[in-house]
Amino acid sequence: MFKFKSVLLLTAAAVLAAGLSGCSDENVGSVSLGILTLKDIKISAFQDRDVPGVTCHVASIDSPLTLSDPSDASVSCVQTGEITPEMIENVKRNKTGEVVFKQSKSVFLKTLKIKRIFDEKNQTLMYIAYTTKEFNGSFKNSLSTISLWRTKAYNPAIAAENQN
């Protein structure tokens, strides 16, 4: 009976994890890590919902036959459209930022998250990728930045203040 309950619990957790994994991201690439590992690097793309002129690419390990994916992930963001002052007005202005991407990475409640933090002084959008569970004694993270320089959202008054 105990074994049946364990199997049922693991199955339910796997279904839940699969349901959480979609976060309006688009799978744009895959790199096999070898036939014996059964793991791939999956590359997803997503647009920032508040700043649609920014597209981020996320690379993370995916393994369909294990209960837990490694914590390693990276993010790279690029300006792919106009960034306007109105878009920047919608961005939170605190030092903790806000989650703009979330993907389940295991049935043990590990989640890959990407937060956007606005560095107003330097007029830069920062995107940091991290997981919510520790891996081999450390949390892994990756950072990508987008400068507002040469966009409509760039504020010359703030730039002038920072040069003094």
C-alpha positions in Angstrom: 0.0 0.0 0.0 2.9 2.4 0.9 4.5 1.8 -2.5 1.2 2.6 -4.3 0.8 5.8 -2.4 4.4 6.8 -3.2 3.9 6.1 -6.9 0.6 8.0 -6.9 2.2 11.0 -5.1 5.1 11.1 -7.6 2.8 10.9 -10.5 0.6 13.7 -9.2 3.8 15.8 -8.6 5.0 15.2 -12.1 1.7 16.3 -13.6 1.7 19.4 -11.4 5.3 20.2 -12.5 4.4 19.7 -16.2 1.4 22.1 -15.8 3.6 24.8 -14.2 6.3 24.6 -16.7 4.6 26.6 -19.4 4.9 30.3 -18.8 4.1 31.7 -22.2 7.7 31.0 -23.4 8.5 29.6 -26.8 11.0 26.8 -27.3 13.4 28.0 -29.9 16.3 25.6 -29.7 17.7 22.4 -28.2 21.2 21.0 -27.7 21.7 17.4 -26.8 24.2 16.6 -24.1 24.7 13.1 -25.4 22.6 10.0 -25.9 23.7 8.5 -22.6 22.8 11.5 -20.4 19.2 11.9 -21.7 19.5 15.6 -20.9 19.3 18.5 -23.2 19.9 22.2 -23.0 16.6 23.8 -24.0 16.5 27.4 -25.2 13.3 29.4 -24.7 12.4 32.9 -25.8 10.0 35.2 -24.2 9.0 38.9 -24.5 8.9 41.0 -21.4 5.1 41.6 -20.9 5.6 45.2 -19.6 8.5 46.1 -22.0 7.7 44.2 -25.2 10.7 45.8 -26.9 12.8 43.3 -24.9 13.2 39.6 -25.8 15.0 37.3 -23.5 16.5 33.9 -24.3 16.8 31.3 -21.4 19.0 28.3 -21.6 18.4 25.5 -19.0 18.9 21.8 -18.6 15.9 19.6 -19.3 15.6 15.9 -18.6 12.3 14.1 -19.1 13.4 11.0 -17.2 14.6 12.4 -13.9 12.7 14.0 -11.1 15.0 17.0 -10.8 16.8 19.2 -13.3 20.1 20.9 -12.5 20.0 24.5 -11.3 22.2 25.8 -14.0 20.4 28.3 -16.3 21.4 31.4 -18.2 19.6 34.4 -19.6 20.5 36.8 -22.3 18.2 39.7 -23.2 18.3 42.0 -26.2 16.3 45.0 -27.4 14.1 43.8 -30.3 11.7 46.7 -30.5 11.0 50.2 -29.3 11.3 50.9 -25.6 9.1 53.9 -24.7 8.8 56.0 -21.5 5.2 54.5 -21.1 6.7 51.0 -20.9 9.2 52.1 -18.3 6.4 53.7 -16.2 4.9 50.2 -15.8 8.2 48.8 -14.4 8.5 48.4 -10.6 11.0 50.7 -9.1 12.2 48.8 -6.1 15.5 47.0 -5.6 13.9 43.5 -5.5 12.3 43.8 -8.9 9.5 41.6 -10.2 9.3 38.1 -11.6 8.8 38.2 -15.4 9.4 34.4 -16.1 8.8 31.3 -14.1 9.3 27.6 -15.0 9.1 24.5 -12.8 12.4 22.5 -12.9 11.5 19.5 -10.7 8.8 17.8 -8.7 10.6 18.9 -5.6 9.4 22.5 -5.9 12.5 23.9 -7.7 11.6 26.8 -9.9 13.6 28.7 -12.4 12.7 32.4 -12.2 13.8 35.5 -14.0 13.4 38.9 -12.3 13.5 42.3 -14.0 15.1 45.0 -11.9 15.2 48.6 -13.1 18.5 50.5 -12.3 17.0 54.0 -12.7 20.3 55.8 -11.9 22.1 54.0 -14.8 18.9 53.8 -16.9 19.3 50.0 -17.3 16.9 47.1 -17.2 18.5 44.1 -15.5 17.3 40.5 -15.9 18.6 37.9 -13.4 17.9 34.2 -13.8 18.0 32.0 -10.6 16.5 28.9 -9.1 14.7 28.6 -5.8 16.6 25.6 -4.6 20.2 25.3 -3.6 22.5 23.1 -5.8 25.8 21.7 -4.5 25.9 24.3 -1.8 25.3 27.4 -3.9 22.5 29.1 -5.8 23.3 29.6 -9.5 22.4 32.8 -11.3 22.9 34.7 -14.5 22.5 38.4 -15.4 21.7 40.2 -18.6 21.3 44.0 -19.0 19.6 46.3 -21.5 20.6 50.0 -21.6 18.0 52.5 -22.3 20.6 54.6 -24.2 19.3 55.5 -27.7 15.7 54.5 -26.9 12.7 56.8 -26.4 12.8 55.8 -22.7 16.3 57.3 -22.1 16.1 60.3 -19.8 18.9 62.8 -20.4 18.1 64.7 -17.2 18.9 61.6 -15.1 22.1 61.0 -17.2 23.1 64.6 -16.5 22.6 64.2 -12.8 24.8 61.1 -12.7 27.7 62.8 -14.5 28.1 65.4 -11.8 
